[in-house]
Amino acid sequence: MKQTQIVEIRNVSFGYDPARPVLRDINLTIPRGSVVGIMGQSGCGKTTLLRIIMGAHLPSKGEARVLGHATGSLDGAGLYEMRRKMGMLFQFGALFTDMSVYENVAFPLREHADLPEALEHDLVMLKLQAVGLRGAAHLMPTELSGGMARRVALARSIALDPQLILYDEPFTGLDPISFGVIVRLIRDLNTSLGATSIIVTHDVQEALDVVDYAFFMAAGRVIAQGTPDQIRASPEPFVNQFVNGKPDGPVPFHYAAPEYAADLELA
């Protein structure tokens, strides 16, 4: 039986300025139920691709189909309805600083559903229990550690039991314990919700330990894709340099400069 594709990106190009494309002829598919990584160095276009998937930007060329819909054919109400089926974990969490932990997690429920107060309370506590922070419901974001804030943001992102969860650099700035917790939660929540997860990151080694499949980007293109083992063994020079942290390769260690001897006036 053919596996359902929850995201299909077909020949997509995009640029904030038509003369300077950010994405160039991107093709990828993401099957339902998987955890997929979109990787590459800063500025390669991976976050822009995430915005294409969530419908924040429309392709300049090509088509993005997400949750069965071509995003370019949806009006404002259609995009709103599609996003209701998504959860988004922003980089560094992006919690509302004037709301408590409880209110942050309750926010999407109040925005999208008209629930009795008792049911809302039970759902918020259920999501906080899933990330191990039910006891922190009364705290304010300023009282949380970085790892705790990321977990609250994760609870908020799954408040509506999304079909598709998007993670933008979820590992940045985490200590080893918090990192291990977030990795486990990504896998466990994806399984328990029957969801699909997309992780955008430049932390390649960390991401390869959690994803089922990865797309590696450079200069707005997908230059390699495969299972974690295939990415680690990729013969593509840029991927090999990036995965293994080599100082020299397609990305040179030395910035372009005149001859060293000439700068030291030795010539």
Secondary structure as the mmCIF struct_conf table of DSSP 4:
data_model
#
loop_
_struct_conf.conf_type_id
_struct_conf.id
_struct_conf.beg_label_comp_id
_struct_conf.beg_label_asym_id
_struct_conf.beg_label_seq_id
_struct_conf.end_label_comp_id
_struct_conf.end_label_asym_id
_struct_conf.end_label_seq_id
HELX_LH_PP_P HELX_LH_PP_P1 LYS A 2 THR A 4
STRN STRN1 GLN A 5 PHE A 14
BEND BEND1 TYR A 16 TYR A 16
STRN STRN2 ASP A 17 ASP A 17
TURN_TY1_P TURN_TY1_P1 PRO A 18 ALA A 19
STRN STRN3 ARG A 20 ARG A 20
BEND BEND2 VAL A 22 VAL A 22
STRN STRN4 LEU A 23 PRO A 31
TURN_TY1_P TURN_TY1_P2 ARG A 32 GLY A 33
STRN STRN5 VAL A 35 MET A 39
BEND BEND3 GLN A 41 GLN A 41
TURN_TY1_P TURN_TY1_P3 SER A 42 GLY A 43
BEND BEND4 CYS A 44 GLY A 45
HELX_RH_AL_P HELX_RH_AL_P1 LYS A 46 ILE A 53
TURN_TY1_P TURN_TY1_P4 MET A 54 GLY A 55
BEND BEND5 ALA A 56 HIS A 57
BEND BEND6 SER A 60 SER A 60
STRN STRN6 LYS A 61 VAL A 66
TURN_TY1_P TURN_TY1_P5 LEU A 67 GLY A 68
STRN STRN7 HIS A 69 ALA A 70
HELX_RH_3T_P HELX_RH_3T_P1 THR A 71 SER A 73
HELX_RH_AL_P HELX_RH_AL_P2 GLY A 76 ARG A 83
TURN_TY1_P TURN_TY1_P6 ARG A 84 LYS A 85
STRN STRN8 MET A 86 LEU A 89
TURN_TY1_P TURN_TY1_P7 GLN A 91 PHE A 92
TURN_TY1_P TURN_TY1_P8 THR A 97 ASP A 98
BEND BEND7 MET A 99 MET A 99
HELX_RH_AL_P HELX_RH_AL_P3 VAL A 101 HIS A 112
HELX_RH_AL_P HELX_RH_AL_P4 GLU A 117 ALA A 130
TURN_TY1_P TURN_TY1_P9 VAL A 131 GLY A 132
HELX_RH_3T_P HELX_RH_3T_P2 ARG A 134 ALA A 136
TURN_TY1_P TURN_TY1_P10 ALA A 137 HIS A 138
HELX_RH_3T_P HELX_RH_3T_P3 PRO A 141 GLU A 143
BEND BEND8 LEU A 144 LEU A 144
HELX_RH_AL_P HELX_RH_AL_P5 GLY A 146 SER A 157
TURN_TY1_P TURN_TY1_P11 ILE A 158 LEU A 160
BEND BEND9 GLN A 163 GLN A 163
STRN STRN9 LEU A 164 ASP A 168
BEND BEND10 GLU A 169 GLU A 169
TURN_TY1_P TURN_TY1_P12 PRO A 170 GLY A 173
HELX_RH_AL_P HELX_RH_AL_P6 PRO A 176 LEU A 193
TURN_TY1_P TURN_TY1_P13 GLY A 194 GLY A 194
STRN STRN10 THR A 196 THR A 201
BEND BEND11 HIS A 202 HIS A 202
HELX_RH_AL_P HELX_RH_AL_P7 VAL A 204 LEU A 208
TURN_TY1_P TURN_TY1_P14 ASP A 209 VAL A 210
BEND BEND12 ASP A 212 ASP A 212
STRN STRN11 TYR A 213 ALA A 218
TURN_TY1_P TURN_TY1_P15 ALA A 219 GLY A 220
STRN STRN12 ARG A 221 GLY A 226
HELX_RH_AL_P HELX_RH_AL_P8 PRO A 228 ARG A 232
TURN_TY1_P TURN_TY1_P16 ALA A 233 ALA A 233
HELX_RH_AL_P HELX_RH_AL_P9 PRO A 237 ASN A 244
TURN_TY1_P TURN_TY1_P17 GLY A 245 GLY A 245
BEND BEND13 PRO A 247 VAL A 251
BEND BEND14 PHE A 253 HIS A 254
HELX_LH_PP_P HELX_LH_PP_P2 TYR A 255 TYR A 255
BEND BEND15 ALA A 256 ALA A 256
BEND BEND16 PRO A 258 PRO A 258
HELX_RH_AL_P HELX_RH_AL_P10 TYR A 260 ASP A 263
TURN_TY1_P TURN_TY1_P18 LEU A 264 GLU A 265
#
